[in-house]
Amino acid sequence: MDTPPNDLDARALGRAAPAKGLAREACPYAEGTEARTLWLSGYDEALAEGETPVTGGLAKHPVDGSSR
C-alpha cells in the first residue's frame, strides 16, 4: 500500500500506520475521541487486509544525559 500524506483523515492515517512502522498503541489521538476511534479502525482494517502488525512502535527519545 502506498502511504498517504499526513494531511488525510484519521482513518486513512490509521490504515497507513503499519506500513509506516507504527504499532497500534502508537495512536496519536486521545482516549475517547472520534479521531482515535477512526485511527484504530483504519489500523485494524489494514491488518485485516494483510499488513503486518507492528509491536513496540512507540517513539523513544534519545537519552542526552541531562536530568529534567
MODELLER restraints for C-alpha pairs under 7 A, 6 or more apart:
rsr = mdl.restraints
at = mdl.atoms
rsr.add(forms.Gaussian(group=physical.xy_distance, feature=features.Distance(at['CA:3:A'], at['CA:16:A']), mean=5.46, stdev=0.5))
rsr.add(forms.Gaussian(group=physical.xy_distance, feature=features.Distance(at['CA:4:A'], at['CA:16:A']), mean=6.79, stdev=0.5))
rsr.add(forms.Gaussian(group=physical.xy_distance, feature=features.Distance(at['CA:6:A'], at['CA:13:A']), mean=6.73, stdev=0.5))
rsr.add(forms.Gaussian(group=physical.xy_distance, feature=features.Distance(at['CA:10:A'], at['CA:35:A']), mean=5.61, stdev=0.5))
rsr.add(forms.Gaussian(group=physical.xy_distance, feature=features.Distance(at['CA:10:A'], at['CA:38:A']), mean=5.67, stdev=0.5))
rsr.add(forms.Gaussian(group=physical.xy_distance, feature=features.Distance(at['CA:10:A'], at['CA:39:A']), mean=4.85, stdev=0.5))
rsr.add(forms.Gaussian(group=physical.xy_distance, feature=features.Distance(at['CA:11:A'], at['CA:38:A']), mean=4.62, stdev=0.5))
rsr.add(forms.Gaussian(group=physical.xy_distance, feature=features.Distance(at['CA:11:A'], at['CA:39:A']), mean=4.46, stdev=0.5))
rsr.add(forms.Gaussian(group=physical.xy_distance, feature=features.Distance(at['CA:11:A'], at['CA:41:A']), mean=6.63, stdev=0.5))
rsr.add(forms.Gaussian(group=physical.xy_distance, feature=features.Distance(at['CA:11:A'], at['CA:42:A']), mean=4.54, stdev=0.5))
rsr.add(forms.Gaussian(group=physical.xy_distance, feature=features.Distance(at['CA:12:A'], at['CA:42:A']), mean=6.18, stdev=0.5))
rsr.add(forms.Gaussian(group=physical.xy_distance, feature=features.Distance(at['CA:13:A'], at['CA:39:A']), mean=6.42, stdev=0.5))
rsr.add(forms.Gaussian(group=physical.xy_distance, feature=features.Distance(at['CA:14:A'], at['CA:39:A']), mean=4.19, stdev=0.5))
rsr.add(forms.Gaussian(group=physical.xy_distance, feature=features.Distance(at['CA:14:A'], at['CA:40:A']), mean=6.00, stdev=0.5))
rsr.add(forms.Gaussian(group=physical.xy_distance, feature=features.Distance(at['CA:14:A'], at['CA:42:A']), mean=4.54, stdev=0.5))
rsr.add(forms.Gaussian(group=physical.xy_distance, feature=features.Distance(at['CA:14:A'], at['CA:43:A']), mean=4.43, stdev=0.5))
rsr.add(forms.Gaussian(group=physical.xy_distance, feature=features.Distance(at['CA:15:A'], at['CA:42:A']), mean=4.30, stdev=0.5))
rsr.add(forms.Gaussian(group=physical.xy_distance, feature=features.Distance(at['CA:15:A'], at['CA:43:A']), mean=4.52, stdev=0.5))
rsr.add(forms.Gaussian(group=physical.xy_distance, feature=features.Distance(at['CA:15:A'], at['CA:45:A']), mean=6.53, stdev=0.5))
rsr.add(forms.Gaussian(group=physical.xy_distance, feature=features.Distance(at['CA:15:A'], at['CA:46:A']), mean=5.06, stdev=0.5))
rsr.add(forms.Gaussian(group=physical.xy_distance, feature=features.Distance(at['CA:17:A'], at['CA:43:A']), mean=6.53, stdev=0.5))
rsr.add(forms.Gaussian(group=physical.xy_distance, feature=features.Distance(at['CA:18:A'], at['CA:51:A']), mean=6.59, stdev=0.5))
rsr.add(forms.Gaussian(group=physical.xy_distance, feature=features.Distance(at['CA:18:A'], at['CA:52:A']), mean=6.74, stdev=0.5))
rsr.add(forms.Gaussian(group=physical.xy_distance, feature=features.Distance(at['CA:18:A'], at['CA:53:A']), mean=6.23, stdev=0.5))
rsr.add(forms.Gaussian(group=physical.xy_distance, feature=features.Distance(at['CA:18:A'], at['CA:54:A']), mean=6.16, stdev=0.5))
rsr.add(forms.Gaussian(group=physical.xy_distance, feature=features.Distance(at['CA:21:A'], at['CA:54:A']), mean=6.29, stdev=0.5))
rsr.add(forms.Gaussian(group=physical.xy_distance, feature=features.Distance(at['CA:21:A'], at['CA:57:A']), mean=6.48, stdev=0.5))
rsr.add(forms.Gaussian(group=physical.xy_distance, feature=features.Distance(at['CA:22:A'], at['CA:54:A']), mean=6.08, stdev=0.5))
rsr.add(forms.Gaussian(group=physical.xy_distance, feature=features.Distance(at['CA:22:A'], at['CA:57:A']), mean=4.62, stdev=0.5))
rsr.add(forms.Gaussian(group=physical.xy_distance, feature=features.Distance(at['CA:23:A'], at['CA:53:A']), mean=6.91, stdev=0.5))
rsr.add(forms.Gaussian(group=physical.xy_distance, feature=features.Distance(at['CA:23:A'], at['CA:54:A']), mean=4.56, stdev=0.5))
rsr.add(forms.Gaussian(group=physical.xy_distance, feature=features.Distance(at['CA:23:A'], at['CA:55:A']), mean=5.17, stdev=0.5))
rsr.add(forms.Gaussian(group=physical.xy_distance, feature=features.Distance(at['CA:23:A'], at['CA:56:A']), mean=6.11, stdev=0.5))
rsr.add(forms.Gaussian(group=physical.xy_distance, feature=features.Distance(at['CA:23:A'], at['CA:57:A']), mean=4.35, stdev=0.5))
rsr.add(forms.Gaussian(group=physical.xy_distance, feature=features.Distance(at['CA:23:A'], at['CA:58:A']), mean=6.84, stdev=0.5))
rsr.add(forms.Gaussian(group=physical.xy_distance, feature=features.Distance(at['CA:24:A'], at['CA:43:A']), mean=6.88, stdev=0.5))
rsr.add(forms.Gaussian(group=physical.xy_distance, feature=features.Distance(at['CA:26:A'], at['CA:57:A']), mean=6.12, stdev=0.5))
rsr.add(forms.Gaussian(group=physical.xy_distance, feature=features.Distance(at['CA:26:A'], at['CA:58:A']), mean=5.18, stdev=0.5))
rsr.add(forms.Gaussian(group=physical.xy_distance, feature=features.Distance(at['CA:27:A'], at['CA:36:A']), mean=6.97, stdev=0.5))
rsr.add(forms.Gaussian(group=physical.xy_distance, feature=features.Distance(at['CA:29:A'], at['CA:35:A']), mean=6.25, stdev=0.5))
rsr.add(forms.Gaussian(group=physical.xy_distance, feature=features.Distance(at['CA:29:A'], at['CA:36:A']), mean=4.88, stdev=0.5))
rsr.add(forms.Gaussian(group=physical.xy_distance, feature=features.Distance(at['CA:30:A'], at['CA:36:A']), mean=6.30, stdev=0.5))
rsr.add(forms.Gaussian(group=physical.xy_distance, feature=features.Distance(at['CA:47:A'], at['CA:53:A']), mean=6.43, stdev=0.5))
